[in-house]
């Protein structure tokens, strides 16, 4: 099982999923409406390293963080 955490405005609890690679993870997350709308603009960190290759394999115990773009502050 891998652990998936969502940051910022994505209001979803930590998930534990059994997937083989980031492509399978993306397919699973697209089934969750609150997450789907953020996936196309979010970065993905695998064990604290940004990862873009959907064919990246995942193994039990891996930690994935979905990082939506963050902006804010005052001028």
N, CA, C, O and CB atoms as a CASP TS submission, in Angstrom:
PFRMAT TS
TARGET T0000
AUTHOR 0000-0000-0000
METHOD Language model
MODEL 1
PARENT N/A
ATOM      1  N   UNK     1       0.832  -1.186   0.000  1.00  0.00           N
ATOM      2  CA  UNK     1       0.000   0.000   0.000  1.00  0.00           C
ATOM      3  C   UNK     1       0.879   1.253   0.000  1.00  0.00           C
ATOM      4  O   UNK     1       1.917   1.307   0.660  1.00  0.00           O
ATOM      5  CB  UNK     1      -0.948  -0.004   1.215  1.00  0.00           C
ATOM      6  N   UNK     2       0.440   2.244  -0.748  1.00  0.00           N
ATOM      7  CA  UNK     2       1.114   3.539  -0.716  1.00  0.00           C
ATOM      8  C   UNK     2       0.215   4.512   0.046  1.00  0.00           C
ATOM      9  O   UNK     2      -0.991   4.292   0.168  1.00  0.00           O
ATOM     10  CB  UNK     2       1.427   4.065  -2.170  1.00  0.00           C
ATOM     11  N   UNK     3       0.804   5.569   0.548  1.00  0.00           N
ATOM     12  CA  UNK     3       0.069   6.592   1.288  1.00  0.00           C
ATOM     13  C   UNK     3       0.017   7.853   0.428  1.00  0.00           C
ATOM     14  O   UNK     3       1.048   8.327  -0.050  1.00  0.00           O
ATOM     15  CB  UNK     3       0.736   6.883   2.682  1.00  0.00           C
ATOM     16  N   UNK     4      -1.190   8.396   0.232  1.00  0.00           N
ATOM     17  CA  UNK     4      -1.368   9.589  -0.587  1.00  0.00           C
ATOM     18  C   UNK     4      -1.928  10.701   0.294  1.00  0.00           C
ATOM     19  O   UNK     4      -2.973  10.547   0.927  1.00  0.00           O
ATOM     20  CB  UNK     4      -2.310   9.307  -1.803  1.00  0.00           C
ATOM     21  N   UNK     5      -1.208  11.827   0.323  1.00  0.00           N
ATOM     22  CA  UNK     5      -1.604  12.990   1.104  1.00  0.00           C
ATOM     23  C   UNK     5      -1.901  14.141   0.153  1.00  0.00           C
ATOM     24  O   UNK     5      -1.253  14.288  -0.883  1.00  0.00           O
ATOM     25  CB  UNK     5      -0.501  13.383   2.125  1.00  0.00           C
ATOM     26  N   UNK     6      -2.884  14.952   0.516  1.00  0.00           N
ATOM     27  CA  UNK     6      -3.295  16.090  -0.310  1.00  0.00           C
ATOM     28  C   UNK     6      -3.058  17.375   0.461  1.00  0.00           C
ATOM     29  O   UNK     6      -3.433  17.479   1.629  1.00  0.00           O
ATOM     30  CB  UNK     6      -4.786  15.971  -0.731  1.00  0.00           C
ATOM     31  N   UNK     7      -2.437  18.358  -0.186  1.00  0.00           N
ATOM     32  CA  UNK     7      -2.141  19.627   0.469  1.00  0.00           C
ATOM     33  C   UNK     7      -3.025  20.741  -0.065  1.00  0.00           C
ATOM     34  O   UNK     7      -3.741  20.580  -1.054  1.00  0.00           O
ATOM     35  CB  UNK     7      -0.676  19.992   0.284  1.00  0.00           C
ATOM     36  N   UNK     8      -2.954  21.870   0.617  1.00  0.00           N
ATOM     37  CA  UNK     8      -3.667  23.068   0.180  1.00  0.00           C
ATOM     38  C   UNK     8      -5.167  22.885   0.157  1.00  0.00           C
ATOM     39  O   UNK     8      -5.747  22.322   1.086  1.00  0.00           O
ATOM     40  CB  UNK     8      -3.199  23.474  -1.179  1.00  0.00           C
ATOM     41  N   UNK     9      -5.799  23.362  -0.909  1.00  0.00           N
ATOM     42  CA  UNK     9      -7.267  23.388  -0.964  1.00  0.00           C
ATOM     43  C   UNK     9      -7.919  22.042  -1.283  1.00  0.00           C
ATOM     44  O   UNK     9      -9.146  21.953  -1.309  1.00  0.00           O
ATOM     45  CB  UNK     9      -7.699  24.381  -1.984  1.00  0.00           C
ATOM     46  N   UNK    10      -7.139  21.009  -1.523  1.00  0.00           N
ATOM     47  CA  UNK    10      -7.742  19.704  -1.811  1.00  0.00           C
ATOM     48  C   UNK    10      -8.207  19.106  -0.487  1.00  0.00           C
ATOM     49  O   UNK    10      -7.402  18.722   0.361  1.00  0.00           O
ATOM     50  CB  UNK    10      -6.725  18.744  -2.546  1.00  0.00           C
ATOM     51  N   UNK    11      -9.495  19.038  -0.337  1.00  0.00           N
ATOM     52  CA  UNK    11     -10.064  18.568   0.921  1.00  0.00           C
ATOM     53  C   UNK    11     -10.369  17.074   0.848  1.00  0.00           C
ATOM     54  O   UNK    11     -11.505  16.659   0.622  1.00  0.00           O
ATOM     55  CB  UNK    11     -11.338  19.355   1.262  1.00  0.00           C
ATOM     56  N   UNK    12      -9.331  16.292   1.044  1.00  0.00           N
ATOM     57  CA  UNK    12      -9.457  14.841   1.015  1.00  0.00           C
ATOM     58  C   UNK    12      -8.561  14.259   2.094  1.00  0.00           C
ATOM     59  O   UNK    12      -7.465  14.759   2.346  1.00  0.00           O
ATOM     60  CB  UNK    12      -9.092  14.267  -0.385  1.00  0.00           C
ATOM     61  N   UNK    13      -9.033  13.212   2.718  1.00  0.00           N
ATOM     62  CA  UNK    13      -8.258  12.539   3.761  1.00  0.00           C
ATOM     63  C   UNK    13      -7.093  11.779   3.136  1.00  0.00           C
ATOM     64  O   UNK    13      -7.083  11.524   1.932  1.00  0.00           O
ATOM     65  CB  UNK    13      -9.153  11.578   4.578  1.00  0.00           C
ATOM     66  N   UNK    14      -6.125  11.423   3.954  1.00  0.00           N
ATOM     67  CA  UNK    14      -5.017  10.580   3.499  1.00  0.00           C
ATOM     68  C   UNK    14      -5.599   9.257   3.008  1.00  0.00           C
ATOM     69  O   UNK    14      -6.462   8.665   3.656  1.00  0.00           O
ATOM     70  CB  UNK    14      -3.964  10.346   4.646  1.00  0.00           C
ATOM     71  N   UNK    15      -5.119   8.810   1.869  1.00  0.00           N
ATOM     72  CA  UNK    15      -5.580   7.547   1.300  1.00  0.00           C
ATOM     73  C   UNK    15      -4.479   6.511   1.338  1.00  0.00           C
ATOM     74  O   UNK    15      -3.298   6.850   1.259  1.00  0.00           O
ATOM     75  CB  UNK    15      -6.064   7.744  -0.133  1.00  0.00           C
ATOM     76  N   UNK    16      -4.853   5.268   1.458  1.00  0.00           N
ATOM     77  CA  UNK    16      -3.928   4.151   1.287  1.00  0.00           C
ATOM     78  C   UNK    16      -4.436   3.355   0.100  1.00  0.00           C
ATOM     79  O   UNK    16      -5.568   2.871   0.103  1.00  0.00           O
ATOM     80  CB  UNK    16      -3.822   3.257   2.591  1.00  0.00           C
ATOM     81  N   UNK    17      -3.593   3.221  -0.914  1.00  0.00           N
ATOM     82  CA  UNK    17      -3.997   2.555  -2.148  1.00  0.00           C
ATOM     83  C   UNK    17      -2.972   1.505  -2.548  1.00  0.00           C
ATOM     84  O   UNK    17      -1.795   1.600  -2.199  1.00  0.00           O
ATOM     85  CB  UNK    17      -4.180   3.576  -3.277  1.00  0.00           C
ATOM     86  N   UNK    18      -3.431   0.514  -3.279  1.00  0.00           N
ATOM     87  CA  UNK    18      -2.558  -0.522  -3.818  1.00  0.00           C
ATOM     88  C   UNK    18      -2.491  -0.330  -5.326  1.00  0.00           C
ATOM     89  O   UNK    18      -3.316  -0.865  -6.066  1.00  0.00           O
ATOM     90  CB  UNK    18      -3.070  -1.961  -3.447  1.00  0.00           C
ATOM     91  N   UNK    19      -1.501   0.438  -5.777  1.00  0.00           N
ATOM     92  CA  UNK    19      -1.308   0.699  -7.201  1.00  0.00           C
ATOM     93  C   UNK    19       0.150   0.439  -7.558  1.00  0.00           C
ATOM     94  O   UNK    19       1.029   0.500  -6.699  1.00  0.00           O
ATOM     95  CB  UNK    19      -1.716   2.157  -7.565  1.00  0.00           C
ATOM     96  N   UNK    20       0.399   0.148  -8.840  1.00  0.00           N
ATOM     97  CA  UNK    20       1.741  -0.250  -9.279  1.00  0.00           C
ATOM     98  C   UNK    20       2.613   0.904  -9.738  1.00  0.00           C
ATOM     99  O   UNK    20       3.839   0.830  -9.655  1.00  0.00           O
ATOM    100  CB  UNK    20       1.629  -1.235 -10.385  1.00  0.00           C
ATOM    101  N   UNK    21       1.978   1.991 -10.229  1.00  0.00           N
ATOM    102  CA  UNK    21       2.760   3.115 -10.734  1.00  0.00           C
ATOM    103  C   UNK    21       1.928   4.391 -10.646  1.00  0.00           C
ATOM    104  O   UNK    21       0.759   4.353 -10.262  1.00  0.00           O
ATOM    105  CB  UNK    21       3.222   2.859 -12.195  1.00  0.00           C
ATOM    106  N   UNK    22       2.536   5.517 -11.004  1.00  0.00           N
ATOM    107  CA  UNK    22       1.826   6.794 -10.913  1.00  0.00           C
ATOM    108  C   UNK    22       0.642   6.870 -11.877  1.00  0.00           C
ATOM    109  O   UNK    22      -0.331   7.572 -11.602  1.00  0.00           O
ATOM    110  CB  UNK    22       2.784   7.939 -11.189  1.00  0.00           C
ATOM    111  N   UNK    23       0.713   6.168 -12.983  1.00  0.00           N
ATOM    112  CA  UNK    23      -0.403   6.157 -13.934  1.00  0.00           C
ATOM    113  C   UNK    23      -1.647   5.519 -13.281  1.00  0.00           C
ATOM    114  O   UNK    23      -2.749   6.055 -13.390  1.00  0.00           O
ATOM    115  CB  UNK    23      -0.007   5.380 -15.234  1.00  0.00           C
ATOM    116  N   UNK    24      -1.464   4.390 -12.612  1.00  0.00           N
ATOM    117  CA  UNK    24      -2.585   3.743 -11.917  1.00  0.00           C
ATOM    118  C   UNK    24      -3.106   4.623 -10.787  1.00  0.00           C
ATOM    119  O   UNK    24      -4.308   4.667 -10.527  1.00  0.00           O
ATOM    120  CB  UNK    24      -2.157   2.372 -11.362  1.00  0.00           C
ATOM    121  N   UNK    25      -2.199   5.319 -10.123  1.00  0.00           N
ATOM    122  CA  UNK    25      -2.608   6.232  -9.057  1.00  0.00           C
ATOM    123  C   UNK    25      -3.474   7.347  -9.635  1.00  0.00           C
ATOM    124  O   UNK    25      -4.526   7.669  -9.083  1.00  0.00           O
ATOM    125  CB  UNK    25      -1.373   6.824  -8.333  1.00  0.00           C
ATOM    126  N   UNK    26      -3.033   7.934 -10.742  1.00  0.00           N
ATOM    127  CA  UNK    26      -3.805   9.012 -11.378  1.00  0.00           C
ATOM    128  C   UNK    26      -5.199   8.521 -11.745  1.00  0.00           C
ATOM    129  O   UNK    26      -6.184   9.222 -11.514  1.00  0.00           O
ATOM    130  CB  UNK    26      -3.077   9.538 -12.637  1.00  0.00           C
ATOM    131  N   UNK    27      -5.290   7.318 -12.319  1.00  0.00           N
ATOM    132  CA  UNK    27      -6.586   6.766 -12.705  1.00  0.00           C
ATOM    133  C   UNK    27      -7.493   6.594 -11.479  1.00  0.00           C
ATOM    134  O   UNK    27      -8.692   6.861 -11.553  1.00  0.00           O
ATOM    135  CB  UNK    27      -6.397   5.416 -13.424  1.00  0.00           C
ATOM    136  N   UNK    28      -6.931   6.155 -10.373  1.00  0.00           N
ATOM    137  CA  UNK    28      -7.712   5.981  -9.141  1.00  0.00           C
ATOM    138  C   UNK    28      -8.169   7.327  -8.590  1.00  0.00           C
ATOM    139  O   UNK    28      -9.313   7.467  -8.156  1.00  0.00           O
ATOM    140  CB  UNK    28      -6.887   5.232  -8.080  1.00  0.00           C
ATOM    141  N   UNK    29      -7.279   8.317  -8.607  1.00  0.00           N
ATOM    142  CA  UNK    29      -7.619   9.627  -8.056  1.00  0.00           C
ATOM    143  C   UNK    29      -8.633  10.377  -8.911  1.00  0.00           C
ATOM    144  O   UNK    29      -9.397  11.192  -8.393  1.00  0.00           O
ATOM    145  CB  UNK    29      -6.370  10.461  -7.906  1.00  0.00           C
ATOM    146  N   UNK    30      -8.648  10.111 -10.218  1.00  0.00           N
ATOM    147  CA  UNK    30      -9.616  10.767 -11.101  1.00  0.00           C
ATOM    148  C   UNK    30     -11.053  10.353 -10.794  1.00  0.00           C
ATOM    149  O   UNK    30     -11.994  11.002 -11.252  1.00  0.00           O
ATOM    150  CB  UNK    30      -9.292  10.452 -12.551  1.00  0.00           C
ATOM    151  N   UNK    31     -11.230   9.297 -10.038  1.00  0.00           N
ATOM    152  CA  UNK    31     -12.564   8.831  -9.654  1.00  0.00           C
ATOM    153  C   UNK    31     -13.113   9.576  -8.442  1.00  0.00           C
ATOM    154  O   UNK    31     -14.265   9.374  -8.058  1.00  0.00           O
ATOM    155  CB  UNK    31     -12.530   7.345  -9.364  1.00  0.00           C
ATOM    156  N   UNK    32     -12.289  10.441  -7.835  1.00  0.00           N
ATOM    157  CA  UNK    32     -12.698  11.212  -6.660  1.00  0.00           C
ATOM    158  C   UNK    32     -12.926  12.653  -7.108  1.00  0.00           C
ATOM    159  O   UNK    32     -11.962  13.363  -7.393  1.00  0.00           O
ATOM    160  CB  UNK    32     -11.618  11.135  -5.511  1.00  0.00           C
ATOM    161  N   UNK    33     -14.184  13.101  -7.176  1.00  0.00           N
ATOM    162  CA  UNK    33     -14.483  14.443  -7.716  1.00  0.00           C
ATOM    163  C   UNK    33     -13.700  15.577  -7.055  1.00  0.00           C
ATOM    164  O   UNK    33     -13.244  16.484  -7.751  1.00  0.00           O
ATOM    165  CB  UNK    33     -15.949  14.723  -7.569  1.00  0.00           C
ATOM    166  N   UNK    34     -13.533  15.552  -5.747  1.00  0.00           N
ATOM    167  CA  UNK    34     -12.823  16.637  -5.048  1.00  0.00           C
ATOM    168  C   UNK    34     -11.348  16.684  -5.417  1.00  0.00           C
ATOM    169  O   UNK    34     -10.702  17.718  -5.256  1.00  0.00           O
ATOM    170  CB  UNK    34     -12.966  16.475  -3.538  1.00  0.00           C
ATOM    171  N   UNK    35     -10.816  15.585  -5.905  1.00  0.00           N
ATOM    172  CA  UNK    35      -9.400  15.505  -6.281  1.00  0.00           C
ATOM    173  C   UNK    35      -9.230  15.722  -7.781  1.00  0.00           C
ATOM    174  O   UNK    35      -8.298  16.400  -8.214  1.00  0.00           O
ATOM    175  CB  UNK    35      -8.804  14.141  -5.871  1.00  0.00           C
ATOM    176  N   UNK    36     -10.124  15.152  -8.564  1.00  0.00           N
ATOM    177  CA  UNK    36      -9.999  15.189 -10.030  1.00  0.00           C
ATOM    178  C   UNK    36      -9.778  16.594 -10.573  1.00  0.00           C
ATOM    179  O   UNK    36      -8.944  16.797 -11.456  1.00  0.00           O
ATOM    180  CB  UNK    36     -11.235  14.599 -10.668  1.00  0.00           C
ATOM    181  N   UNK    37     -10.526  17.569 -10.047  1.00  0.00           N
ATOM    182  CA  UNK    37     -10.425  18.924 -10.598  1.00  0.00           C
ATOM    183  C   UNK    37      -9.056  19.566 -10.374  1.00  0.00           C
ATOM    184  O   UNK    37      -8.725  20.548 -11.037  1.00  0.00           O
ATOM    185  CB  UNK    37     -11.492  19.800  -9.988  1.00  0.00           C
ATOM    186  N   UNK    38      -8.258  19.028  -9.453  1.00  0.00           N
ATOM    187  CA  UNK    38      -6.936  19.578  -9.149  1.00  0.00           C
ATOM    188  C   UNK    38      -5.789  18.834  -9.824  1.00  0.00           C
ATOM    189  O   UNK    38      -4.689  19.378  -9.926  1.00  0.00           O
ATOM    190  CB  UNK    38      -6.722  19.571  -7.671  1.00  0.00           C
ATOM    191  N   UNK    39      -6.012  17.615 -10.283  1.00  0.00           N
ATOM    192  CA  UNK    39      -4.913  16.782 -10.765  1.00  0.00           C
ATOM    193  C   UNK    39      -4.134  17.397 -11.921  1.00  0.00           C
ATOM    194  O   UNK    39      -2.906  17.318 -11.941  1.00  0.00           O
ATOM    195  CB  UNK    39      -5.443  15.455 -11.187  1.00  0.00           C
ATOM    196  N   UNK    40      -4.819  18.005 -12.877  1.00  0.00           N
ATOM    197  CA  UNK    40      -4.134  18.501 -14.072  1.00  0.00           C
ATOM    198  C   UNK    40      -3.228  19.706 -13.790  1.00  0.00           C
ATOM    199  O   UNK    40      -2.389  20.050 -14.622  1.00  0.00           O
ATOM    200  CB  UNK    40      -5.156  18.875 -15.122  1.00  0.00           C
ATOM    201  N   UNK    41      -3.387  20.346 -12.636  1.00  0.00           N
ATOM    202  CA  UNK    41      -2.544  21.506 -12.317  1.00  0.00           C
ATOM    203  C   UNK    41      -1.652  21.274 -11.099  1.00  0.00           C
ATOM    204  O   UNK    41      -0.976  22.193 -10.638  1.00  0.00           O
ATOM    205  CB  UNK    41      -3.414  22.725 -12.077  1.00  0.00           C
ATOM    206  N   UNK    42      -1.651  20.060 -10.584  1.00  0.00           N
ATOM    207  CA  UNK    42      -0.885  19.772  -9.368  1.00  0.00           C
ATOM    208  C   UNK    42       0.421  19.047  -9.672  1.00  0.00           C
ATOM    209  O   UNK    42       0.522  18.287 -10.635  1.00  0.00           O
ATOM    210  CB  UNK    42      -1.721  18.939  -8.410  1.00  0.00           C
ATOM    211  N   UNK    43       1.405  19.300  -8.838  1.00  0.00           N
ATOM    212  CA  UNK    43       2.655  18.549  -8.884  1.00  0.00           C
ATOM    213  C   UNK    43       2.486  17.314  -8.003  1.00  0.00           C
ATOM    214  O   UNK    43       1.618  17.265  -7.132  1.00  0.00           O
ATOM    215  CB  UNK    43       3.874  19.427  -8.415  1.00  0.00           C
ATOM    216  N   UNK    44       3.330  16.327  -8.250  1.00  0.00           N
ATOM    217  CA  UNK    44       3.300  15.094  -7.469  1.00  0.00           C
ATOM    218  C   UNK    44       4.691  14.869  -6.895  1.00  0.00           C
ATOM    219  O   UNK    44       5.689  14.886  -7.617  1.00  0.00           O
ATOM    220  CB  UNK    44       2.841  13.872  -8.338  1.00  0.00           C
ATOM    221  N   UNK    45       4.738  14.657  -5.583  1.00  0.00           N
ATOM    222  CA  UNK    45       6.002  14.333  -4.934  1.00  0.00           C
ATOM    223  C   UNK    45       5.951  12.880  -4.488  1.00  0.00           C
ATOM    224  O   UNK    45       4.998  12.449  -3.838  1.00  0.00           O
ATOM    225  CB  UNK    45       6.283  15.282  -3.726  1.00  0.00           C
ATOM    226  N   UNK    46       6.978  12.139  -4.841  1.00  0.00           N
ATOM    227  CA  UNK    46       7.116  10.751  -4.431  1.00  0.00           C
ATOM    228  C   UNK    46       8.295  10.675  -3.468  1.00  0.00           C
ATOM    229  O   UNK    46       9.443  10.900  -3.854  1.00  0.00           O
ATOM    230  CB  UNK    46       7.317   9.799  -5.666  1.00  0.00           C
ATOM    231  N   UNK    47       7.999  10.358  -2.221  1.00  0.00           N
ATOM    232  CA  UNK    47       9.044  10.294  -1.188  1.00  0.00           C
ATOM    233  C   UNK    47       9.882  11.571  -1.178  1.00  0.00           C
ATOM    234  O   UNK    47      11.112  11.519  -1.159  1.00  0.00           O
ATOM    235  CB  UNK    47       9.953   9.069  -1.416  1.00  0.00           C
ATOM    236  N   UNK    48       9.203  12.714  -1.190  1.00  0.00           N
ATOM    237  CA  UNK    48       9.797  14.047  -1.086  1.00  0.00           C
ATOM    238  C   UNK    48      10.548  14.521  -2.329  1.00  0.00           C
ATOM    239  O   UNK    48      11.320  15.477  -2.249  1.00  0.00           O
ATOM    240  CB  UNK    48      10.722  14.073   0.065  1.00  0.00           C
ATOM    241  N   UNK    49      10.339  13.871  -3.474  1.00  0.00           N
ATOM    242  CA  UNK    49      10.960  14.286  -4.726  1.00  0.00           C
ATOM    243  C   UNK    49       9.872  14.470  -5.780  1.00  0.00           C
ATOM    244  O   UNK    49       9.056  13.576  -6.003  1.00  0.00           O
ATOM    245  CB  UNK    49      12.021  13.247  -5.196  1.00  0.00           C
ATOM    246  N   UNK    50       9.866  15.641  -6.429  1.00  0.00           N
ATOM    247  CA  UNK    50       8.878  15.889  -7.482  1.00  0.00           C
ATOM    248  C   UNK    50       9.085  14.873  -8.603  1.00  0.00           C
ATOM    249  O   UNK    50      10.211  14.618  -9.030  1.00  0.00           O
ATOM    250  CB  UNK    50       8.989  17.352  -8.029  1.00  0.00           C
ATOM    251  N   UNK    51       7.991  14.307  -9.064  1.00  0.00           N
ATOM    252  CA  UNK    51       8.052  13.261 -10.085  1.00  0.00           C
ATOM    253  C   UNK    51       7.009  13.541 -11.146  1.00  0.00           C
ATOM    254  O   UNK    51       5.862  13.844 -10.819  1.00  0.00           O
ATOM    255  CB  UNK    51       7.836  11.858  -9.466  1.00  0.00           C
ATOM    256  N   UNK    52       7.391  13.446 -12.429  1.00  0.00           N
ATOM    257  CA  UNK    52       6.484  13.734 -13.527  1.00  0.00           C
ATOM    258  C   UNK    52       6.200  12.528 -14.414  1.00  0.00           C
ATOM    259  O   UNK    52       5.244  12.558 -15.190  1.00  0.00           O
ATOM    260  CB  UNK    52       7.042  14.838 -14.356  1.00  0.00           C
ATOM    261  N   UNK    53       6.994  11.479 -14.325  1.00  0.00           N
ATOM    262  CA  UNK    53       6.852  10.321 -15.191  1.00  0.00           C
ATOM    263  C   UNK    53       5.761   9.390 -14.666  1.00  0.00           C
ATOM    264  O   UNK    53       5.907   8.805 -13.592  1.00  0.00           O
ATOM    265  CB  UNK    53       8.186   9.573 -15.308  1.00  0.00           C
ATOM    266  N   UNK    54       4.671   9.250 -15.417  1.00  0.00           N
ATOM    267  CA  UNK    54       3.554   8.417 -14.982  1.00  0.00           C
ATOM    268  C   UNK    54       3.906   6.932 -14.914  1.00  0.00           C
ATOM    269  O   UNK    54       3.188   6.155 -14.284  1.00  0.00           O
ATOM    270  CB  UNK    54       2.386   8.614 -15.909  1.00  0.00           C
ATOM    271  N   UNK    55       4.993   6.537 -15.552  1.00  0.00           N
ATOM    272  CA  UNK    55       5.408   5.134 -15.505  1.00  0.00           C
ATOM    273  C   UNK    55       6.306   4.822 -14.303  1.00  0.00           C
ATOM    274  O   UNK    55       6.802   3.704 -14.171  1.00  0.00           O
ATOM    275  CB  UNK    55       6.132   4.771 -16.787  1.00  0.00           C
ATOM    276  N   UNK    56       6.512   5.805 -13.435  1.00  0.00           N
ATOM    277  CA  UNK    56       7.332   5.592 -12.239  1.00  0.00           C
ATOM    278  C   UNK    56       6.680   4.527 -11.363  1.00  0.00           C
ATOM    279  O   UNK    56       5.523   4.667 -10.969  1.00  0.00           O
ATOM    280  CB  UNK    56       7.518   6.920 -11.443  1.00  0.00           C
ATOM    281  N   UNK    57       7.429   3.451 -11.057  1.00  0.00           N
ATOM    282  CA  UNK    57       6.848   2.398 -10.224  1.00  0.00           C
ATOM    283  C   UNK    57       6.690   2.847  -8.769  1.00  0.00           C
ATOM    284  O   UNK    57       7.441   3.685  -8.269  1.00  0.00           O
ATOM    285  CB  UNK    57       7.714   1.140 -10.288  1.00  0.00           C
ATOM    286  N   UNK    58       5.697   2.266  -8.116  1.00  0.00           N
ATOM    287  CA  UNK    58       5.448   2.536  -6.698  1.00  0.00           C
ATOM    288  C   UNK    58       5.564   1.223  -5.936  1.00  0.00           C
ATOM    289  O   UNK    58       5.211   0.159  -6.443  1.00  0.00           O
ATOM    290  CB  UNK    58       4.040   3.192  -6.475  1.00  0.00           C
ATOM    291  N   UNK    59       6.063   1.321  -4.712  1.00  0.00           N
ATOM    292  CA  UNK    59       6.181   0.122  -3.883  1.00  0.00           C
ATOM    293  C   UNK    59       5.540   0.374  -2.528  1.00  0.00           C
ATOM    294  O   UNK    59       5.340   1.520  -2.127  1.00  0.00           O
ATOM    295  CB  UNK    59       7.663  -0.292  -3.714  1.00  0.00           C
ATOM    296  N   UNK    60       5.230  -0.669  -1.853  1.00  0.00           N
ATOM    297  CA  UNK    60       4.578  -0.571  -0.554  1.00  0.00           C
ATOM    298  C   UNK    60       5.378   0.337   0.372  1.00  0.00           C
ATOM    299  O   UNK    60       6.597   0.208   0.482  1.00  0.00           O
ATOM    300  CB  UNK    60       4.409  -1.963   0.074  1.00  0.00           C
ATOM    301  N   UNK    61       4.691   1.243   1.030  1.00  0.00           N
ATOM    302  CA  UNK    61       5.331   2.179   1.943  1.00  0.00           C
ATOM    303  C   UNK    61       5.686   3.520   1.333  1.00  0.00           C
ATOM    304  O   UNK    61       6.030   4.453   2.059  1.00  0.00           O
ATOM    305  CB  UNK    61       6.549   1.569   2.484  1.00  0.00           C
ATOM    306  N   UNK    62       5.610   3.640  -0.001  1.00  0.00           N
ATOM    307  CA  UNK    62       5.901   4.925  -0.643  1.00  0.00           C
ATOM    308  C   UNK    62       4.904   5.979  -0.172  1.00  0.00           C
ATOM    309  O   UNK    62       3.749   5.680   0.131  1.00  0.00           O
ATOM    310  CB  UNK    62       5.859   4.793  -2.188  1.00  0.00           C
ATOM    311  N   UNK    63       5.385   7.223  -0.119  1.00  0.00           N
ATOM    312  CA  UNK    63       4.549   8.351   0.274  1.00  0.00           C
ATOM    313  C   UNK    63       4.430   9.306  -0.911  1.00  0.00           C
ATOM    314  O   UNK    63       5.428   9.817  -1.420  1.00  0.00           O
ATOM    315  CB  UNK    63       5.135   9.081   1.526  1.00  0.00           C
ATOM    316  N   UNK    64       3.194   9.532  -1.335  1.00  0.00           N
ATOM    317  CA  UNK    64       2.917  10.424  -2.450  1.00  0.00           C
ATOM    318  C   UNK    64       2.159  11.631  -1.905  1.00  0.00           C
ATOM    319  O   UNK    64       1.221  11.490  -1.121  1.00  0.00           O
ATOM    320  CB  UNK    64       2.103   9.697  -3.576  1.00  0.00           C
ATOM    321  N   UNK    65       2.580  12.812  -2.333  1.00  0.00           N
ATOM    322  CA  UNK    65       1.895  14.036  -1.927  1.00  0.00           C
ATOM    323  C   UNK    65       1.439  14.753  -3.194  1.00  0.00           C
ATOM    324  O   UNK    65       2.218  14.962  -4.124  1.00  0.00           O
ATOM    325  CB  UNK    65       2.826  14.957  -1.050  1.00  0.00           C
ATOM    326  N   UNK    66       0.158  15.124  -3.209  1.00  0.00           N
ATOM    327  CA  UNK    66      -0.401  15.891  -4.322  1.00  0.00           C
ATOM    328  C   UNK    66      -0.338  17.360  -3.915  1.00  0.00           C
ATOM    329  O   UNK    66      -0.919  17.766  -2.909  1.00  0.00           O
ATOM    330  CB  UNK    66      -1.888  15.442  -4.668  1.00  0.00           C
ATOM    331  N   UNK    67       0.389  18.157  -4.725  1.00  0.00           N
ATOM    332  CA  UNK    67       0.686  19.544  -4.401  1.00  0.00           C
ATOM    333  C   UNK    67       0.021  20.503  -5.396  1.00  0.00           C
ATOM    334  O   UNK    67       0.575  20.743  -6.468  1.00  0.00           O
ATOM    335  CB  UNK    67       2.201  19.767  -4.382  1.00  0.00           C
ATOM    336  N   UNK    68      -1.137  21.048  -5.069  1.00  0.00           N
ATOM    337  CA  UNK    68      -1.751  22.015  -5.973  1.00  0.00           C
ATOM    338  C   UNK    68      -0.968  23.331  -5.940  1.00  0.00           C
ATOM    339  O   UNK    68      -0.267  23.613  -4.969  1.00  0.00           O
ATOM    340  CB  UNK    68      -3.234  22.255  -5.592  1.00  0.00           C
ATOM    341  N   UNK    69      -1.087  24.130  -6.998  1.00  0.00           N
ATOM    342  CA  UNK    69      -0.391  25.400  -7.000  1.00  0.00           C
ATOM    343  C   UNK    69      -0.913  26.278  -5.857  1.00  0.00           C
ATOM    344  O   UNK    69      -2.104  26.277  -5.544  1.00  0.00           O
ATOM    345  CB  UNK    69      -0.562  26.108  -8.362  1.00  0.00           C
ATOM    346  N   UNK    70      -0.005  27.013  -5.256  1.00  0.00           N
ATOM    347  CA  UNK    70      -0.377  27.860  -4.126  1.00  0.00           C
ATOM    348  C   UNK    70      -0.017  29.303  -4.482  1.00  0.00           C
ATOM    349  O   UNK    70       1.069  29.583  -4.989  1.00  0.00           O
ATOM    350  CB  UNK    70       0.343  27.402  -2.802  1.00  0.00           C
ATOM    351  N   UNK    71      -0.944  30.199  -4.208  1.00  0.00           N
ATOM    352  CA  UNK    71      -0.663  31.618  -4.411  1.00  0.00           C
ATOM    353  C   UNK    71      -1.327  32.393  -3.285  1.00  0.00           C
ATOM    354  O   UNK    71      -2.177  31.869  -2.564  1.00  0.00           O
ATOM    355  CB  UNK    71      -1.168  32.110  -5.812  1.00  0.00           C
ATOM    356  N   UNK    72      -0.934  33.612  -3.151  1.00  0.00           N
ATOM    357  CA  UNK    72      -1.556  34.404  -2.102  1.00  0.00           C
ATOM    358  C   UNK    72      -0.637  35.528  -1.649  1.00  0.00           C
ATOM    359  O   UNK    72       0.348  35.854  -2.311  1.00  0.00           O
ATOM    360  CB  UNK    72      -1.929  33.520  -0.921  1.00  0.00           C
ATOM    361  N   UNK    73      -0.966  36.087  -0.553  1.00  0.00           N
ATOM    362  CA  UNK    73      -0.194  37.198  -0.049  1.00  0.00           C
ATOM    363  C   UNK    73      -0.855  38.512  -0.407  1.00  0.00           C
ATOM    364  O   UNK    73      -1.839  38.550  -1.146  1.00  0.00           O
ATOM    365  CB  UNK    73       1.220  37.152  -0.587  1.00  0.00           C
ATOM    366  N   UNK    74      -0.315  39.560   0.113  1.00  0.00           N
ATOM    367  CA  UNK    74      -0.870  40.889  -0.144  1.00  0.00           C
ATOM    368  C   UNK    74       0.159  41.754  -0.848  1.00  0.00           C
ATOM    369  O   UNK    74       1.364  41.591  -0.658  1.00  0.00           O
ATOM    370  CB  UNK    74      -1.325  41.558   1.168  1.00  0.00           C
ATOM    371  N   UNK    75      -0.320  42.655  -1.646  1.00  0.00           N
ATOM    372  CA  UNK    75       0.571  43.586  -2.330  1.00  0.00           C
ATOM    373  C   UNK    75       0.539  44.907  -1.637  1.00  0.00           C
ATOM    374  O   UNK    75       1.223  45.840  -2.055  1.00  0.00           O
ATOM    375  CB  UNK    75       0.192  43.747  -3.797  1.00  0.00           C
TER
END
